[in-house]
């Protein structure tokens, strides 16, 4: 399976940050808003193909169409990955508005569990415990790990 190159990860991370910021600014935690801003800031990347502008444009169009129709899944793996990102990031951003939420725990999906390159995610420690990411971090998952879920972690959930 193709992976993102470093500059693709940086582009995705910047686009996620811009989309989160816009949702918070407008106080609208909507998948379509996230998708539009994410796309506008160059977040759509084809794994391993940083210069595939045509492919990215095609995925962006399909993504917007799917989000407008309320779809959560696609048979196209690139669109499916981006749909997951849109809905996950929208939920993440809205939940992070709560002062009680301190981070998000990762839960590996079936595909991620089967890929040894994803296992490190549940062991990473960012100061809140293994597999818990701070609420304002931007985490860009490689395509093999894209079926992971993030569960809000509250201050009272942390061990003292």
C-alpha positions as a Markdown table, in Angstrom:
| # | Residue | x | y | z |
|---|---|---|---|---|
| 1 | Unk | 0.0 | 0.0 | 0.0 |
| 2 | Unk | 1.3 | 3.4 | -0.9 |
| 3 | Unk | 2.2 | 5.8 | 1.9 |
| 4 | Unk | 2.2 | 9.6 | 2.2 |
| 5 | Unk | 5.5 | 11.3 | 1.7 |
| 6 | Unk | 6.7 | 13.9 | 4.3 |
| 7 | Unk | 5.5 | 16.9 | 2.2 |
| 8 | Unk | 2.1 | 15.3 | 1.8 |
| 9 | Unk | 1.8 | 14.8 | 5.5 |
| 10 | Unk | 2.7 | 18.5 | 6.1 |
| 11 | Unk | 0.1 | 19.6 | 3.5 |
| 12 | Unk | -2.6 | 17.4 | 5.1 |
| 13 | Unk | -1.7 | 18.6 | 8.6 |
| 14 | Unk | -1.8 | 22.3 | 7.5 |
| 15 | Unk | -5.2 | 21.8 | 5.8 |
| 16 | Unk | -6.6 | 20.0 | 8.8 |
| 17 | Unk | -5.5 | 22.8 | 11.1 |
| 18 | Unk | -7.0 | 25.4 | 8.8 |
| 19 | Unk | -10.3 | 23.5 | 8.6 |
| 20 | Unk | -10.5 | 23.0 | 12.4 |
| 21 | Unk | -9.8 | 26.7 | 12.9 |
| 22 | Unk | -12.5 | 27.7 | 10.5 |
| 23 | Unk | -15.1 | 25.4 | 12.2 |
| 24 | Unk | -14.2 | 26.9 | 15.6 |
| 25 | Unk | -14.2 | 30.4 | 14.2 |
| 26 | Unk | -17.7 | 30.0 | 12.8 |
| 27 | Unk | -18.9 | 27.7 | 15.6 |
| 28 | Unk | -20.2 | 25.3 | 12.9 |
| 29 | Unk | -19.0 | 21.8 | 13.3 |
| 30 | Unk | -20.2 | 20.5 | 10.0 |
| 31 | Unk | -18.6 | 17.9 | 7.7 |
| 32 | Unk | -19.2 | 20.0 | 4.6 |
| 33 | Unk | -17.5 | 23.1 | 6.1 |
| 34 | Unk | -14.5 | 20.9 | 7.1 |
| 35 | Unk | -14.3 | 19.3 | 3.6 |
| 36 | Unk | -14.5 | 22.6 | 1.8 |
| 37 | Unk | -11.8 | 24.3 | 3.8 |
| 38 | Unk | -9.6 | 21.2 | 3.8 |
| 39 | Unk | -9.8 | 20.9 | 0.0 |
| 40 | Unk | -9.2 | 24.6 | -0.5 |
| 41 | Unk | -6.0 | 24.4 | 1.6 |
| 42 | Unk | -4.6 | 21.5 | -0.4 |
| 43 | Unk | -5.4 | 18.7 | 2.0 |
| 44 | Unk | -6.4 | 16.1 | -0.6 |
| 45 | Unk | -3.3 | 14.0 | -1.3 |
| 46 | Unk | -2.9 | 10.8 | -3.3 |
| 47 | Unk | -0.7 | 8.5 | -1.2 |
| 48 | Unk | 2.8 | 8.4 | -2.7 |
| 49 | Unk | 1.9 | 10.8 | -5.5 |
| 50 | Unk | 2.5 | 14.3 | -4.3 |
| 51 | Unk | 2.3 | 15.8 | -7.8 |
| 52 | Unk | -1.0 | 14.1 | -8.8 |
| 53 | Unk | -3.1 | 17.2 | -9.0 |
| 54 | Unk | -5.6 | 15.6 | -11.4 |
| 55 | Unk | -6.2 | 12.7 | -9.1 |
| 56 | Unk | -6.5 | 15.0 | -6.1 |
| 57 | Unk | -9.1 | 17.1 | -7.9 |
| 58 | Unk | -11.1 | 14.0 | -8.8 |
| 59 | Unk | -11.1 | 12.8 | -5.2 |
| 60 | Unk | -12.0 | 16.3 | -4.0 |
| 61 | Unk | -15.1 | 16.4 | -6.3 |
| 62 | Unk | -16.2 | 13.0 | -5.3 |
| 63 | Unk | -15.7 | 13.8 | -1.6 |
| 64 | Unk | -17.8 | 17.0 | -1.8 |
| 65 | Unk | -20.5 | 15.1 | -3.6 |
| 66 | Unk | -20.5 | 12.3 | -1.0 |
| 67 | Unk | -20.6 | 14.7 | 2.0 |
| 68 | Unk | -23.4 | 16.8 | 0.4 |
| 69 | Unk | -25.4 | 13.6 | 0.0 |
| 70 | Unk | -24.7 | 12.5 | 3.6 |
| 71 | Unk | -22.7 | 9.5 | 2.5 |
| 72 | Unk | -20.2 | 8.0 | 5.0 |
| 73 | Unk | -18.6 | 5.3 | 2.8 |
| 74 | Unk | -17.3 | 5.0 | -0.8 |
| 75 | Unk | -16.1 | 2.1 | -2.9 |
| 76 | Unk | -13.1 | 4.3 | -4.0 |
| 77 | Unk | -10.4 | 3.8 | -1.3 |
| 78 | Unk | -9.1 | 7.4 | -1.7 |
| 79 | Unk | -12.6 | 8.9 | -1.2 |
| 80 | Unk | -13.3 | 6.4 | 1.6 |
| 81 | Unk | -10.2 | 7.5 | 3.4 |
| 82 | Unk | -11.1 | 11.2 | 3.0 |
| 83 | Unk | -14.7 | 10.6 | 4.1 |
| 84 | Unk | -13.4 | 9.0 | 7.3 |
| 85 | Unk | -11.1 | 12.0 | 7.8 |
| 86 | Unk | -13.9 | 14.5 | 7.3 |
| 87 | Unk | -16.3 | 12.9 | 9.8 |
| 88 | Unk | -13.5 | 12.1 | 12.3 |
| 89 | Unk | -12.0 | 15.6 | 12.3 |
| 90 | Unk | -15.4 | 17.2 | 12.6 |
| 91 | Unk | -16.2 | 15.1 | 15.6 |
| 92 | Unk | -12.7 | 15.6 | 17.1 |
| 93 | Unk | -13.0 | 19.4 | 16.7 |
| 94 | Unk | -16.4 | 19.7 | 18.2 |
| 95 | Unk | -15.5 | 17.5 | 21.2 |
| 96 | Unk | -12.3 | 19.4 | 21.8 |
| 97 | Unk | -14.3 | 22.5 | 22.5 |
| 98 | Unk | -15.2 | 21.0 | 25.9 |
| 99 | Unk | -12.8 | 22.0 | 28.7 |
| 100 | Unk | -13.3 | 18.5 | 30.1 |
| 101 | Unk | -11.9 | 16.8 | 27.0 |
| 102 | Unk | -8.1 | 16.6 | 27.3 |
| 103 | Unk | -7.3 | 14.3 | 24.4 |
| 104 | Unk | -8.4 | 11.4 | 22.2 |
| 105 | Unk | -7.6 | 7.7 | 22.5 |
| 106 | Unk | -6.9 | 5.8 | 19.4 |
| 107 | Unk | -8.7 | 2.6 | 18.6 |
| 108 | Unk | -7.2 | 0.6 | 15.8 |
| 109 | Unk | -9.6 | -0.5 | 13.1 |
| 110 | Unk | -9.5 | -4.0 | 11.6 |
| 111 | Unk | -7.2 | -3.0 | 8.7 |
| 112 | Unk | -4.9 | -1.1 | 11.1 |
| 113 | Unk | -4.7 | -4.0 | 13.5 |
| 114 | Unk | -3.5 | -6.2 | 10.6 |
| 115 | Unk | -0.8 | -3.8 | 9.6 |
| 116 | Unk | 2.3 | -3.8 | 11.8 |
| 117 | Unk | 3.1 | -0.2 | 10.7 |
| 118 | Unk | 0.0 | 1.0 | 12.6 |
| 119 | Unk | 0.8 | -0.7 | 15.9 |
| 120 | Unk | 3.1 | 2.1 | 17.1 |
| 121 | Unk | 0.1 | 4.4 | 17.4 |
| 122 | Unk | -1.3 | 2.7 | 20.4 |
| 123 | Unk | 2.1 | 2.8 | 22.1 |
| 124 | Unk | 2.9 | 6.5 | 21.5 |
| 125 | Unk | 2.8 | 8.6 | 24.6 |
| 126 | Unk | 2.2 | 12.3 | 24.3 |
| 127 | Unk | 2.0 | 13.0 | 28.1 |
| 128 | Unk | -1.5 | 11.6 | 28.6 |
| 129 | Unk | -0.8 | 7.9 | 28.4 |
| 130 | Unk | -0.1 | 5.4 | 25.7 |
| 131 | Unk | -2.3 | 5.9 | 22.6 |
| 132 | Unk | -3.8 | 9.2 | 23.8 |
| 133 | Unk | -3.2 | 12.3 | 21.7 |
| 134 | Unk | -3.7 | 15.8 | 23.0 |
| 135 | Unk | -6.9 | 17.5 | 21.8 |
| 136 | Unk | -5.2 | 20.2 | 19.7 |
| 137 | Unk | -2.7 | 17.9 | 18.0 |
| 138 | Unk | -3.1 | 17.2 | 14.3 |
| 139 | Unk | -2.5 | 13.5 | 13.6 |
| 140 | Unk | -2.2 | 12.4 | 9.9 |
| 141 | Unk | -2.5 | 8.7 | 9.6 |
| 142 | Unk | -0.9 | 6.7 | 6.9 |
| 143 | Unk | -3.5 | 5.1 | 4.5 |
| 144 | Unk | -3.1 | 1.6 | 6.1 |
| 145 | Unk | -4.1 | 3.1 | 9.5 |
| 146 | Unk | -7.1 | 5.2 | 8.2 |
| 147 | Unk | -9.8 | 3.0 | 9.7 |
| 148 | Unk | -8.8 | 4.0 | 13.3 |
| 149 | Unk | -11.2 | 5.8 | 15.5 |
| 150 | Unk | -10.6 | 8.4 | 18.2 |
| 151 | Unk | -12.5 | 8.4 | 21.4 |
| 152 | Unk | -12.6 | 11.5 | 23.6 |
| 153 | Unk | -10.7 | 11.3 | 26.8 |
| 154 | Unk | -11.8 | 13.4 | 29.8 |
| 155 | Unk | -9.7 | 14.7 | 32.6 |
| 156 | Unk | -11.4 | 12.4 | 35.1 |
| 157 | Unk | -10.4 | 9.4 | 32.8 |
| 158 | Unk | -6.7 | 9.9 | 33.3 |
| 159 | Unk | -4.8 | 8.1 | 36.0 |
| 160 | Unk | -3.2 | 10.4 | 38.5 |
